[in-house]
Amino acid sequence: MESRVLSRTEELLNRRRAAVPRGVFNVAPIFADSAEGVWLHDVDGKTYLDFAGGLGVLNVGHRHPHVLAALRAQLDRYLHTCFHVAMYEPYVALAERLNEITPGDFPKKTMLVNSGAEAVENAVKIARAATGRKAVITFEHAFHGRTLLGLSLTSKVDPYKVAFGPFAPEVYRVPYPYPYRCPQKHSGTCTAHVIATIEEAFRVQVDAGDVAAVIIEPVTGEGGFIVPPPDFLPALADLCRRHGILLIADEVQTGFGRTGRVFAVDHAGVEPDLLVAGKSLASGLPLASVTGRADLMEAPQVGGLGGTYGGNPLACVAALAVIDVLQSEGFLERAQALGANVLARFQTMQRRFPVIGEVRGLGAMVGMELVEDRESKTPARAATAQVLAACLERGLLILKSGVYDNVIRILVPLVISDEDLERGLNVLEEALAAVAD
Ligand SMILES: Cc1ncc(COP(=O)(O)O)c(C=O)c1O
């Protein structure tokens, strides 16, 4: 019998299965060949419209020309010296820019690391050193990374935490303000319920005086694009202030224009003590940051913070270029308009498909939650997977999220044209029709 010639993708999939463990997950069985703007081309010549942005990393799109130019110039100078061995200007320049654009009317400092998880870890170290307290409060539906402390702060158990304990101590979890599923046990509003639950935690779980920090995503990323009520973050900041607890905003997924502002906390007018950023910061180069009040950032001793690659020069110049683009005229306004457009289109789809239980978003961070029926709100996990598969088949790369795996989320590059956006949303609607009609 003649054996069929394998496609390049099939051949690479076989090699991948043999060489890389299954735990390293893939959302789509495709291999990239090249990418530009909002388009990704695979090794077999198939083209995808990229609504995933490499997991929320490409707010300025694949290979933005300004980022490429900065990288090319840096390639000809030096790639690595280690900031701890021989310092270089791009690290300092980026710290200055991040101090400038991070909310807070007070002096700030910034440290740079390789990943969001590492930034979260360092924010907690700094908070502990600055307060002399040990405990950290985190939320249900939170995702803060896959290192041990990041994972301890993370909520979703399967697949992130199964078999990986024991987890770090002194982590206390409270409900996230999730209006669509808020039990409102304590009183009228979702905000009042969650604030009361935290106050209750100070009676039944941990003394407020032992709590160094509360860490929160202003909109949950991996946790299903849950947008808290507008009064929640100010109420949380007030609670922290009353108890001498630091507020850490994890803006790894929400930052750099995704919500139509530089950072999502800008919408709430809240000034976190420490702000963690990553992902779209450097447009694909591994980089993350902790920016915070200068007095807090100075708390750890000399040598207490750092790492071999943290603030790599290539990543720093890419990030400086990203911030130029972010601050260029009309960029954030465009992100807001794009978000409004997606939200309106999602609302139209919601009227057509009963499977869409809720549509929600902040700026261009928009998601739809699929349910088996709107009464019970039972998460429609299988249907969500089918819709994503139908999108992929039709050339749209798009992601789910949420502890129930039932939220379809948009992380499209913010530089997308109206025509391409419509093209992608048409595909999503077709996929929903194929699965849910
Ligand atoms: C809000 C948030 N925090 C932290 C992380 C971890 O970032 P990294 O994967 O770069 O370690 C992520 C990644 O998805 C995230 O969305």
The ligand as a Gaussian input file, in Angstrom:
#p B3LYP/6-31G(d) Opt

LIG

0 1
 C       -3.018000      38.609000      34.306000
 C       -1.818000      37.732000      34.083000
 N       -0.841000      37.708000      34.990000
 C        0.260000      36.962000      34.820000
 C        0.408000      36.164000      33.710000
 C        1.648000      35.339000      33.539000
 O        2.417000      35.873000      32.533000
 P        3.560000      34.984000      31.833000
 O        2.860000      33.909000      31.071000
 O        4.314000      35.955000      30.990000
 O        4.390000      34.424000      32.955000
 C       -0.592000      36.148000      32.737000
 C       -0.491000      35.293000      31.540000
 O       -1.434000      34.967000      30.896000
 C       -1.737000      36.956000      32.929000
 O       -2.735000      36.979000      32.018000

